[in-house]
Amino acid sequence: MAFSKVSAKSGKTYYLHSRDVTLRGGRQQTIYFFAQDVRPGALDAIPAGYEVMENARTGLPMLRKAR
């Protein structure tokens, strides 16, 4: 089951995903994003060292490094 977060502002459910991308310099990087549906690349848990926060203006959840 994919990790989900319900937005406090809109009440919509978002699911956490990850994807490996290649940057312009050729370096590989993993990106994390939330989507309203479950897609390939959905994660079951938050990666170690990260926490979920919610954008106060838009209500969209985001990952940030834990403080």
PDB file of N, H, CA, C and O in Angstrom:
ATOM      1  N   MET A   1       0.847  -1.182   0.000  1.00  0.00           N
ATOM      2  CA  MET A   1       0.000   0.000   0.000  1.00  0.00           C
ATOM      3  C   MET A   1       0.885   1.236   0.000  1.00  0.00           C
ATOM      4  O   MET A   1       1.822   1.330   0.792  1.00  0.00           O
ATOM      5  N   ALA A   2       0.598   2.168  -0.869  1.00  0.00           N
ATOM      6  H   ALA A   2      -0.163   2.092  -1.513  1.00  0.00           H
ATOM      7  CA  ALA A   2       1.397   3.382  -1.006  1.00  0.00           C
ATOM      8  C   ALA A   2       1.162   4.317   0.179  1.00  0.00           C
ATOM      9  O   ALA A   2       0.058   4.388   0.720  1.00  0.00           O
ATOM     10  N   PHE A   3       2.234   5.044   0.579  1.00  0.00           N
ATOM     11  H   PHE A   3       3.130   4.987   0.140  1.00  0.00           H
ATOM     12  CA  PHE A   3       2.119   6.014   1.660  1.00  0.00           C
ATOM     13  C   PHE A   3       1.194   7.136   1.205  1.00  0.00           C
ATOM     14  O   PHE A   3       1.349   7.667   0.105  1.00  0.00           O
ATOM     15  N   SER A   4       0.227   7.498   2.057  1.00  0.00           N
ATOM     16  H   SER A   4       0.101   7.067   2.950  1.00  0.00           H
ATOM     17  CA  SER A   4      -0.724   8.543   1.685  1.00  0.00           C
ATOM     18  C   SER A   4      -0.760   9.626   2.738  1.00  0.00           C
ATOM     19  O   SER A   4      -0.459   9.384   3.907  1.00  0.00           O
ATOM     20  N   LYS A   5      -1.131  10.828   2.315  1.00  0.00           N
ATOM     21  H   LYS A   5      -1.375  11.024   1.365  1.00  0.00           H
ATOM     22  CA  LYS A   5      -1.256  11.990   3.187  1.00  0.00           C
ATOM     23  C   LYS A   5      -2.514  12.741   2.769  1.00  0.00           C
ATOM     24  O   LYS A   5      -2.706  13.036   1.589  1.00  0.00           O
ATOM     25  N   VAL A   6      -3.373  13.049   3.745  1.00  0.00           N
ATOM     26  H   VAL A   6      -3.217  12.809   4.703  1.00  0.00           H
ATOM     27  CA  VAL A   6      -4.590  13.809   3.465  1.00  0.00           C
ATOM     28  C   VAL A   6      -4.294  15.272   3.748  1.00  0.00           C
ATOM     29  O   VAL A   6      -3.813  15.613   4.829  1.00  0.00           O
ATOM     30  N   SER A   7      -4.577  16.128   2.795  1.00  0.00           N
ATOM     31  H   SER A   7      -4.968  15.852   1.917  1.00  0.00           H
ATOM     32  CA  SER A   7      -4.329  17.556   2.931  1.00  0.00           C
ATOM     33  C   SER A   7      -5.295  18.154   3.940  1.00  0.00           C
ATOM     34  O   SER A   7      -6.502  17.925   3.866  1.00  0.00           O
ATOM     35  N   ALA A   8      -4.764  18.917   4.880  1.00  0.00           N
ATOM     36  H   ALA A   8      -3.783  19.103   4.940  1.00  0.00           H
ATOM     37  CA  ALA A   8      -5.601  19.572   5.885  1.00  0.00           C
ATOM     38  C   ALA A   8      -6.417  20.706   5.269  1.00  0.00           C
ATOM     39  O   ALA A   8      -7.489  21.045   5.769  1.00  0.00           O
ATOM     40  N   LYS A   9      -5.916  21.286   4.195  1.00  0.00           N
ATOM     41  H   LYS A   9      -5.045  21.010   3.789  1.00  0.00           H
ATOM     42  CA  LYS A   9      -6.597  22.418   3.566  1.00  0.00           C
ATOM     43  C   LYS A   9      -7.718  21.977   2.632  1.00  0.00           C
ATOM     44  O   LYS A   9      -8.827  22.508   2.701  1.00  0.00           O
ATOM     45  N   SER A  10      -7.439  21.007   1.756  1.00  0.00           N
ATOM     46  H   SER A  10      -6.539  20.575   1.700  1.00  0.00           H
ATOM     47  CA  SER A  10      -8.418  20.619   0.741  1.00  0.00           C
ATOM     48  C   SER A  10      -9.137  19.309   1.063  1.00  0.00           C
ATOM     49  O   SER A  10     -10.219  19.057   0.532  1.00  0.00           O
ATOM     50  N   GLY A  11      -8.554  18.474   1.922  1.00  0.00           N
ATOM     51  H   GLY A  11      -7.676  18.679   2.354  1.00  0.00           H
ATOM     52  CA  GLY A  11      -9.146  17.181   2.239  1.00  0.00           C
ATOM     53  C   GLY A  11      -8.868  16.108   1.205  1.00  0.00           C
ATOM     54  O   GLY A  11      -9.392  15.000   1.316  1.00  0.00           O
ATOM     55  N   LYS A  12      -8.052  16.410   0.195  1.00  0.00           N
ATOM     56  H   LYS A  12      -7.626  17.311   0.104  1.00  0.00           H
ATOM     57  CA  LYS A  12      -7.710  15.432  -0.843  1.00  0.00           C
ATOM     58  C   LYS A  12      -6.593  14.519  -0.354  1.00  0.00           C
ATOM     59  O   LYS A  12      -5.774  14.913   0.476  1.00  0.00           O
ATOM     60  N   THR A  13      -6.570  13.293  -0.876  1.00  0.00           N
ATOM     61  H   THR A  13      -7.236  12.973  -1.550  1.00  0.00           H
ATOM     62  CA  THR A  13      -5.538  12.323  -0.522  1.00  0.00           C
ATOM     63  C   THR A  13      -4.461  12.318  -1.595  1.00  0.00           C
ATOM     64  O   THR A  13      -4.756  12.272  -2.789  1.00  0.00           O
ATOM     65  N   TYR A  14      -3.198  12.365  -1.150  1.00  0.00           N
ATOM     66  H   TYR A  14      -2.958  12.403  -0.180  1.00  0.00           H
ATOM     67  CA  TYR A  14      -2.049  12.351  -2.052  1.00  0.00           C
ATOM     68  C   TYR A  14      -1.173  11.154  -1.702  1.00  0.00           C
ATOM     69  O   TYR A  14      -1.067  10.774  -0.536  1.00  0.00           O
ATOM     70  N   TYR A  15      -0.537  10.553  -2.730  1.00  0.00           N
ATOM     71  H   TYR A  15      -0.624  10.862  -3.677  1.00  0.00           H
ATOM     72  CA  TYR A  15       0.291   9.364  -2.568  1.00  0.00           C
ATOM     73  C   TYR A  15       1.734   9.685  -2.952  1.00  0.00           C
ATOM     74  O   TYR A  15       1.986  10.388  -3.931  1.00  0.00           O
ATOM     75  N   LEU A  16       2.676   9.161  -2.168  1.00  0.00           N
ATOM     76  H   LEU A  16       2.471   8.590  -1.373  1.00  0.00           H
ATOM     77  CA  LEU A  16       4.097   9.443  -2.361  1.00  0.00           C
ATOM     78  C   LEU A  16       4.695   8.541  -3.445  1.00  0.00           C
ATOM     79  O   LEU A  16       4.447   7.336  -3.472  1.00  0.00           O
ATOM     80  N   HIS A  17       5.489   9.150  -4.342  1.00  0.00           N
ATOM     81  H   HIS A  17       5.690  10.129  -4.321  1.00  0.00           H
ATOM     82  CA  HIS A  17       6.155   8.446  -5.436  1.00  0.00           C
ATOM     83  C   HIS A  17       7.617   8.865  -5.500  1.00  0.00           C
ATOM     84  O   HIS A  17       8.005   9.893  -4.944  1.00  0.00           O
ATOM     85  N   SER A  18       8.417   8.060  -6.180  1.00  0.00           N
ATOM     86  H   SER A  18       8.102   7.225  -6.631  1.00  0.00           H
ATOM     87  CA  SER A  18       9.808   8.430  -6.451  1.00  0.00           C
ATOM     88  C   SER A  18      10.136   8.065  -7.894  1.00  0.00           C
ATOM     89  O   SER A  18       9.499   7.209  -8.508  1.00  0.00           O
ATOM     90  N   ARG A  19      11.148   8.744  -8.406  1.00  0.00           N
ATOM     91  H   ARG A  19      11.666   9.439  -7.908  1.00  0.00           H
ATOM     92  CA  ARG A  19      11.589   8.492  -9.785  1.00  0.00           C
ATOM     93  C   ARG A  19      13.068   8.857  -9.872  1.00  0.00           C
ATOM     94  O   ARG A  19      13.499   9.856  -9.296  1.00  0.00           O
ATOM     95  N   ASP A  20      13.834   8.060 -10.583  1.00  0.00           N
ATOM     96  H   ASP A  20      13.484   7.249 -11.052  1.00  0.00           H
ATOM     97  CA  ASP A  20      15.237   8.379 -10.845  1.00  0.00           C
ATOM     98  C   ASP A  20      15.314   9.164 -12.143  1.00  0.00           C
ATOM     99  O   ASP A  20      14.801   8.723 -13.172  1.00  0.00           O
ATOM    100  N   VAL A  21      15.956  10.328 -12.099  1.00  0.00           N
ATOM    101  H   VAL A  21      16.373  10.686 -11.263  1.00  0.00           H
ATOM    102  CA  VAL A  21      16.086  11.182 -13.271  1.00  0.00           C
ATOM    103  C   VAL A  21      17.557  11.441 -13.542  1.00  0.00           C
ATOM    104  O   VAL A  21      18.396  11.335 -12.647  1.00  0.00           O
ATOM    105  N   THR A  22      17.857  11.782 -14.782  1.00  0.00           N
ATOM    106  H   THR A  22      17.176  11.869 -15.509  1.00  0.00           H
ATOM    107  CA  THR A  22      19.212  12.140 -15.173  1.00  0.00           C
ATOM    108  C   THR A  22      19.255  13.649 -15.367  1.00  0.00           C
ATOM    109  O   THR A  22      18.495  14.204 -16.160  1.00  0.00           O
ATOM    110  N   LEU A  23      20.148  14.306 -14.640  1.00  0.00           N
ATOM    111  H   LEU A  23      20.766  13.855 -13.996  1.00  0.00           H
ATOM    112  CA  LEU A  23      20.297  15.751 -14.746  1.00  0.00           C
ATOM    113  C   LEU A  23      21.130  16.097 -15.972  1.00  0.00           C
ATOM    114  O   LEU A  23      21.720  15.213 -16.594  1.00  0.00           O
ATOM    115  N   ARG A  24      21.180  17.366 -16.317  1.00  0.00           N
ATOM    116  H   ARG A  24      20.700  18.084 -15.811  1.00  0.00           H
ATOM    117  CA  ARG A  24      21.885  17.783 -17.526  1.00  0.00           C
ATOM    118  C   ARG A  24      23.355  17.371 -17.546  1.00  0.00           C
ATOM    119  O   ARG A  24      23.890  17.026 -18.599  1.00  0.00           O
ATOM    120  N   GLY A  25      23.998  17.405 -16.402  1.00  0.00           N
ATOM    121  H   GLY A  25      23.563  17.685 -15.546  1.00  0.00           H
ATOM    122  CA  GLY A  25      25.409  17.027 -16.340  1.00  0.00           C
ATOM    123  C   GLY A  25      25.630  15.531 -16.380  1.00  0.00           C
ATOM    124  O   GLY A  25      26.774  15.079 -16.342  1.00  0.00           O
ATOM    125  N   GLY A  26      24.553  14.742 -16.458  1.00  0.00           N
ATOM    126  H   GLY A  26      23.623  15.110 -16.489  1.00  0.00           H
ATOM    127  CA  GLY A  26      24.661  13.294 -16.516  1.00  0.00           C
ATOM    128  C   GLY A  26      24.529  12.615 -15.165  1.00  0.00           C
ATOM    129  O   GLY A  26      24.550  11.387 -15.085  1.00  0.00           O
ATOM    130  N   ARG A  27      24.392  13.404 -14.096  1.00  0.00           N
ATOM    131  H   ARG A  27      24.375  14.402 -14.161  1.00  0.00           H
ATOM    132  CA  ARG A  27      24.289  12.833 -12.757  1.00  0.00           C
ATOM    133  C   ARG A  27      22.884  12.280 -12.533  1.00  0.00           C
ATOM    134  O   ARG A  27      21.896  12.883 -12.951  1.00  0.00           O
ATOM    135  N   GLN A  28      22.804  11.132 -11.871  1.00  0.00           N
ATOM    136  H   GLN A  28      23.607  10.642 -11.530  1.00  0.00           H
ATOM    137  CA  GLN A  28      21.523  10.514 -11.517  1.00  0.00           C
ATOM    138  C   GLN A  28      21.047  11.076 -10.178  1.00  0.00           C
ATOM    139  O   GLN A  28      21.852  11.260  -9.264  1.00  0.00           O
ATOM    140  N   GLN A  29      19.754  11.348 -10.054  1.00  0.00           N
ATOM    141  H   GLN A  29      19.100  11.199 -10.796  1.00  0.00           H
ATOM    142  CA  GLN A  29      19.186  11.830  -8.794  1.00  0.00           C
ATOM    143  C   GLN A  29      17.787  11.250  -8.633  1.00  0.00           C
ATOM    144  O   GLN A  29      17.056  11.094  -9.611  1.00  0.00           O
ATOM    145  N   THR A  30      17.421  10.933  -7.397  1.00  0.00           N
ATOM    146  H   THR A  30      18.015  11.059  -6.603  1.00  0.00           H
ATOM    147  CA  THR A  30      16.086  10.442  -7.092  1.00  0.00           C
ATOM    148  C   THR A  30      15.225  11.620  -6.664  1.00  0.00           C
ATOM    149  O   THR A  30      15.607  12.386  -5.778  1.00  0.00           O
ATOM    150  N   ILE A  31      14.063  11.765  -7.292  1.00  0.00           N
ATOM    151  H   ILE A  31      13.753  11.143  -8.011  1.00  0.00           H
ATOM    152  CA  ILE A  31      13.132  12.818  -6.901  1.00  0.00           C
ATOM    153  C   ILE A  31      11.923  12.165  -6.240  1.00  0.00           C
ATOM    154  O   ILE A  31      11.551  11.039  -6.571  1.00  0.00           O
ATOM    155  N   TYR A  32      11.321  12.883  -5.308  1.00  0.00           N
ATOM    156  H   TYR A  32      11.623  13.797  -5.039  1.00  0.00           H
ATOM    157  CA  TYR A  32      10.137  12.430  -4.594  1.00  0.00           C
ATOM    158  C   TYR A  32       9.016  13.420  -4.871  1.00  0.00           C
ATOM    159  O   TYR A  32       9.235  14.632  -4.866  1.00  0.00           O
ATOM    160  N   PHE A  33       7.801  12.898  -5.115  1.00  0.00           N
ATOM    161  H   PHE A  33       7.623  11.914  -5.119  1.00  0.00           H
ATOM    162  CA  PHE A  33       6.669  13.767  -5.384  1.00  0.00           C
ATOM    163  C   PHE A  33       5.385  13.096  -4.935  1.00  0.00           C
ATOM    164  O   PHE A  33       5.334  11.877  -4.775  1.00  0.00           O
ATOM    165  N   PHE A  34       4.348  13.898  -4.731  1.00  0.00           N
ATOM    166  H   PHE A  34       4.390  14.888  -4.861  1.00  0.00           H
ATOM    167  CA  PHE A  34       3.030  13.403  -4.356  1.00  0.00           C
ATOM    168  C   PHE A  34       2.095  13.551  -5.546  1.00  0.00           C
ATOM    169  O   PHE A  34       2.167  14.536  -6.280  1.00  0.00           O
ATOM    170  N   ALA A  35       1.214  12.570  -5.735  1.00  0.00           N
ATOM    171  H   ALA A  35       1.156  11.769  -5.138  1.00  0.00           H
ATOM    172  CA  ALA A  35       0.216  12.596  -6.800  1.00  0.00           C
ATOM    173  C   ALA A  35      -1.125  12.159  -6.214  1.00  0.00           C
ATOM    174  O   ALA A  35      -1.177  11.504  -5.173  1.00  0.00           O
ATOM    175  N   GLN A  36      -2.211  12.531  -6.899  1.00  0.00           N
ATOM    176  H   GLN A  36      -2.169  13.062  -7.745  1.00  0.00           H
ATOM    177  CA  GLN A  36      -3.549  12.200  -6.404  1.00  0.00           C
ATOM    178  C   GLN A  36      -3.955  10.767  -6.687  1.00  0.00           C
ATOM    179  O   GLN A  36      -4.969  10.299  -6.167  1.00  0.00           O
ATOM    180  N   ASP A  37      -3.172  10.053  -7.512  1.00  0.00           N
ATOM    181  H   ASP A  37      -2.349  10.433  -7.934  1.00  0.00           H
ATOM    182  CA  ASP A  37      -3.475   8.653  -7.795  1.00  0.00           C
ATOM    183  C   ASP A  37      -2.207   7.821  -7.624  1.00  0.00           C
ATOM    184  O   ASP A  37      -1.101   8.361  -7.606  1.00  0.00           O
ATOM    185  N   VAL A  38      -2.371   6.512  -7.499  1.00  0.00           N
ATOM    186  H   VAL A  38      -3.269   6.073  -7.514  1.00  0.00           H
ATOM    187  CA  VAL A  38      -1.225   5.616  -7.343  1.00  0.00           C
ATOM    188  C   VAL A  38      -0.706   5.264  -8.730  1.00  0.00           C
ATOM    189  O   VAL A  38      -1.451   4.765  -9.574  1.00  0.00           O
ATOM    190  N   ARG A  39       0.570   5.526  -8.956  1.00  0.00           N
ATOM    191  H   ARG A  39       1.175   5.930  -8.270  1.00  0.00           H
ATOM    192  CA  ARG A  39       1.222   5.277 -10.236  1.00  0.00           C
ATOM    193  C   ARG A  39       2.401   4.339 -10.017  1.00  0.00           C
ATOM    194  O   ARG A  39       2.731   4.022  -8.875  1.00  0.00           O
ATOM    195  N   PRO A  40       3.042   3.890 -11.094  1.00  0.00           N
ATOM    196  CA  PRO A  40       4.278   3.116 -10.917  1.00  0.00           C
ATOM    197  C   PRO A  40       5.315   3.971 -10.188  1.00  0.00           C
ATOM    198  O   PRO A  40       5.453   5.161 -10.471  1.00  0.00           O
ATOM    199  N   GLY A  41       6.027   3.374  -9.270  1.00  0.00           N
ATOM    200  H   GLY A  41       5.916   2.407  -9.040  1.00  0.00           H
ATOM    201  CA  GLY A  41       7.020   4.108  -8.495  1.00  0.00           C
ATOM    202  C   GLY A  41       6.492   4.584  -7.154  1.00  0.00           C
ATOM    203  O   GLY A  41       7.168   5.355  -6.472  1.00  0.00           O
ATOM    204  N   ALA A  42       5.290   4.143  -6.752  1.00  0.00           N
ATOM    205  H   ALA A  42       4.741   3.517  -7.306  1.00  0.00           H
ATOM    206  CA  ALA A  42       4.728   4.537  -5.463  1.00  0.00           C
ATOM    207  C   ALA A  42       5.543   3.916  -4.333  1.00  0.00           C
ATOM    208  O   ALA A  42       5.986   2.771  -4.431  1.00  0.00           O
ATOM    209  N   LEU A  43       5.734   4.675  -3.266  1.00  0.00           N
ATOM    210  H   LEU A  43       5.374   5.604  -3.186  1.00  0.00           H
ATOM    211  CA  LEU A  43       6.515   4.217  -2.114  1.00  0.00           C
ATOM    212  C   LEU A  43       5.598   3.833  -0.965  1.00  0.00           C
ATOM    213  O   LEU A  43       4.539   4.433  -0.776  1.00  0.00           O
ATOM    214  N   ASP A  44       6.011   2.825  -0.196  1.00  0.00           N
ATOM    215  H   ASP A  44       6.870   2.338  -0.349  1.00  0.00           H
ATOM    216  CA  ASP A  44       5.234   2.362   0.955  1.00  0.00           C
ATOM    217  C   ASP A  44       5.513   3.158   2.217  1.00  0.00           C
ATOM    218  O   ASP A  44       4.707   3.145   3.147  1.00  0.00           O
ATOM    219  N   ALA A  45       6.648   3.853   2.263  1.00  0.00           N
ATOM    220  H   ALA A  45       7.303   3.864   1.508  1.00  0.00           H
ATOM    221  CA  ALA A  45       7.021   4.600   3.466  1.00  0.00           C
ATOM    222  C   ALA A  45       7.848   5.822   3.074  1.00  0.00           C
ATOM    223  O   ALA A  45       8.355   5.921   1.957  1.00  0.00           O
ATOM    224  N   ILE A  46       7.969   6.737   4.014  1.00  0.00           N
ATOM    225  H   ILE A  46       7.557   6.657   4.921  1.00  0.00           H
ATOM    226  CA  ILE A  46       8.789   7.931   3.805  1.00  0.00           C
ATOM    227  C   ILE A  46      10.259   7.510   3.849  1.00  0.00           C
ATOM    228  O   ILE A  46      10.632   6.713   4.710  1.00  0.00           O
ATOM    229  N   PRO A  47      11.104   8.021   2.948  1.00  0.00           N
ATOM    230  CA  PRO A  47      12.532   7.678   2.999  1.00  0.00           C
ATOM    231  C   PRO A  47      13.164   8.152   4.309  1.00  0.00           C
ATOM    232  O   PRO A  47      12.728   9.144   4.892  1.00  0.00           O
ATOM    233  N   ALA A  48      14.186   7.443   4.762  1.00  0.00           N
ATOM    234  H   ALA A  48      14.541   6.637   4.288  1.00  0.00           H
ATOM    235  CA  ALA A  48      14.874   7.797   5.996  1.00  0.00           C
ATOM    236  C   ALA A  48      15.479   9.194   5.878  1.00  0.00           C
ATOM    237  O   ALA A  48      16.076   9.535   4.858  1.00  0.00           O
ATOM    238  N   GLY A  49      15.322   9.987   6.916  1.00  0.00           N
ATOM    239  H   GLY A  49      14.836   9.709   7.745  1.00  0.00           H
ATOM    240  CA  GLY A  49      15.887  11.333   6.939  1.00  0.00           C
ATOM    241  C   GLY A  49      14.987  12.404   6.362  1.00  0.00           C
ATOM    242  O   GLY A  49      15.399  13.559   6.259  1.00  0.00           O
ATOM    243  N   TYR A  50      13.762  12.053   5.982  1.00  0.00           N
ATOM    244  H   TYR A  50      13.426  11.114   6.065  1.00  0.00           H
ATOM    245  CA  TYR A  50      12.817  13.015   5.413  1.00  0.00           C
ATOM    246  C   TYR A  50      11.571  13.099   6.286  1.00  0.00           C
ATOM    247  O   TYR A  50      11.279  12.185   7.057  1.00  0.00           O
ATOM    248  N   GLU A  51      10.840  14.203   6.158  1.00  0.00           N
ATOM    249  H   GLU A  51      11.077  14.946   5.531  1.00  0.00           H
ATOM    250  CA  GLU A  51       9.563  14.376   6.836  1.00  0.00           C
ATOM    251  C   GLU A  51       8.583  15.048   5.873  1.00  0.00           C
ATOM    252  O   GLU A  51       8.989  15.705   4.914  1.00  0.00           O
ATOM    253  N   VAL A  52       7.297  14.874   6.143  1.00  0.00           N
ATOM    254  H   VAL A  52       6.968  14.340   6.922  1.00  0.00           H
ATOM    255  CA  VAL A  52       6.260  15.447   5.287  1.00  0.00           C
ATOM    256  C   VAL A  52       5.835  16.782   5.862  1.00  0.00           C
ATOM    257  O   VAL A  52       5.611  16.905   7.067  1.00  0.00           O
ATOM    258  N   MET A  53       5.723  17.788   4.995  1.00  0.00           N
ATOM    259  H   MET A  53       5.905  17.688   4.016  1.00  0.00           H
ATOM    260  CA  MET A  53       5.188  19.085   5.379  1.00  0.00           C
ATOM    261  C   MET A  53       4.121  19.470   4.368  1.00  0.00           C
ATOM    262  O   MET A  53       4.048  18.876   3.292  1.00  0.00           O
ATOM    263  N   GLU A  54       3.313  20.430   4.689  1.00  0.00           N
ATOM    264  H   GLU A  54       3.373  20.912   5.563  1.00  0.00           H
ATOM    265  CA  GLU A  54       2.259  20.866   3.787  1.00  0.00           C
ATOM    266  C   GLU A  54       2.440  22.341   3.467  1.00  0.00           C
ATOM    267  O   GLU A  54       2.643  23.155   4.368  1.00  0.00           O
ATOM    268  N   ASN A  55       2.367  22.685   2.196  1.00  0.00           N
ATOM    269  H   ASN A  55       2.202  22.023   1.464  1.00  0.00           H
ATOM    270  CA  ASN A  55       2.468  24.074   1.771  1.00  0.00           C
ATOM    271  C   ASN A  55       1.244  24.821   2.291  1.00  0.00           C
ATOM    272  O   ASN A  55       0.113  24.440   1.990  1.00  0.00           O
ATOM    273  N   ALA A  56       1.458  25.865   3.058  1.00  0.00           N
ATOM    274  H   ALA A  56       2.377  26.175   3.303  1.00  0.00           H
ATOM    275  CA  ALA A  56       0.357  26.588   3.697  1.00  0.00           C
ATOM    276  C   ALA A  56      -0.552  27.276   2.675  1.00  0.00           C
ATOM    277  O   ALA A  56      -1.756  27.393   2.904  1.00  0.00           O
ATOM    278  N   ARG A  57       0.003  27.725   1.568  1.00  0.00           N
ATOM    279  H   ARG A  57       0.981  27.629   1.382  1.00  0.00           H
ATOM    280  CA  ARG A  57      -0.788  28.452   0.575  1.00  0.00           C
ATOM    281  C   ARG A  57      -1.600  27.521  -0.320  1.00  0.00           C
ATOM    282  O   ARG A  57      -2.775  27.780  -0.582  1.00  0.00           O
ATOM    283  N   THR A  58      -0.972  26.427  -0.795  1.00  0.00           N
ATOM    284  H   THR A  58      -0.017  26.217  -0.582  1.00  0.00           H
ATOM    285  CA  THR A  58      -1.636  25.554  -1.757  1.00  0.00           C
ATOM    286  C   THR A  58      -2.228  24.296  -1.127  1.00  0.00           C
ATOM    287  O   THR A  58      -3.131  23.686  -1.700  1.00  0.00           O
ATOM    288  N   GLY A  59      -1.731  23.901   0.043  1.00  0.00           N
ATOM    289  H   GLY A  59      -0.998  24.396   0.508  1.00  0.00           H
ATOM    290  CA  GLY A  59      -2.210  22.689   0.681  1.00  0.00           C
ATOM    291  C   GLY A  59      -1.577  21.417   0.137  1.00  0.00           C
ATOM    292  O   GLY A  59      -1.986  20.322   0.523  1.00  0.00           O
ATOM    293  N   LEU A  60      -0.584  21.531  -0.755  1.00  0.00           N
ATOM    294  H   LEU A  60      -0.252  22.421  -1.069  1.00  0.00           H
ATOM    295  CA  LEU A  60       0.068  20.351  -1.320  1.00  0.00           C
ATOM    296  C   LEU A  60       1.131  19.817  -0.355  1.00  0.00           C
ATOM    297  O   LEU A  60       1.905  20.597   0.201  1.00  0.00           O
ATOM    298  N   PRO A  61       1.176  18.501  -0.153  1.00  0.00           N
ATOM    299  CA  PRO A  61       2.220  17.929   0.702  1.00  0.00           C
ATOM    300  C   PRO A  61       3.551  17.891  -0.041  1.00  0.00           C
ATOM    301  O   PRO A  61       3.590  17.761  -1.264  1.00  0.00           O
ATOM    302  N   MET A  62       4.651  18.007   0.725  1.00  0.00           N
ATOM    303  H   MET A  62       4.619  18.112   1.719  1.00  0.00           H
ATOM    304  CA  MET A  62       5.991  17.975   0.172  1.00  0.00           C
ATOM    305  C   MET A  62       6.898  17.238   1.143  1.00  0.00           C
ATOM    306  O   MET A  62       6.611  17.167   2.338  1.00  0.00           O
ATOM    307  N   LEU A  63       7.989  16.692   0.632  1.00  0.00           N
ATOM    308  H   LEU A  63       8.223  16.750  -0.338  1.00  0.00           H
ATOM    309  CA  LEU A  63       8.999  16.082   1.490  1.00  0.00           C
ATOM    310  C   LEU A  63      10.109  17.090   1.701  1.00  0.00           C
ATOM    311  O   LEU A  63      10.472  17.840   0.795  1.00  0.00           O
ATOM    312  N   ARG A  64      10.646  17.096   2.919  1.00  0.00           N
ATOM    313  H   ARG A  64      10.351  16.487   3.656  1.00  0.00           H
ATOM    314  CA  ARG A  64      11.829  17.892   3.197  1.00  0.00           C
ATOM    315  C   ARG A  64      12.735  17.087   4.099  1.00  0.00           C
ATOM    316  O   ARG A  64      12.296  16.150   4.766  1.00  0.00           O
ATOM    317  N   LYS A  65      14.008  17.460   4.115  1.00  0.00           N
ATOM    318  H   LYS A  65      14.365  18.221   3.573  1.00  0.00           H
ATOM    319  CA  LYS A  65      14.941  16.773   4.994  1.00  0.00           C
ATOM    320  C   LYS A  65      14.569  17.068   6.430  1.00  0.00           C
ATOM    321  O   LYS A  65      14.253  18.209   6.768  1.00  0.00           O
ATOM    322  N   ALA A  66      14.603  16.047   7.286  1.00  0.00           N
ATOM    323  H   ALA A  66      14.860  15.120   7.011  1.00  0.00           H
ATOM    324  CA  ALA A  66      14.228  16.208   8.688  1.00  0.00           C
ATOM    325  C   ALA A  66      15.211  17.140   9.378  1.00  0.00           C
ATOM    326  O   ALA A  66      16.414  17.115   9.119  1.00  0.00           O
ATOM    327  N   ARG A  67      14.674  17.942  10.243  1.00  0.00           N
ATOM    328  H   ARG A  67      13.697  17.961  10.453  1.00  0.00           H
ATOM    329  CA  ARG A  67      15.509  18.913  10.955  1.00  0.00           C
ATOM    330  C   ARG A  67      16.037  18.331  12.225  1.00  0.00           C
ATOM    331  O   ARG A  67      16.761  19.004  12.958  1.00  0.00           O
TER     332      ARG A  67
END
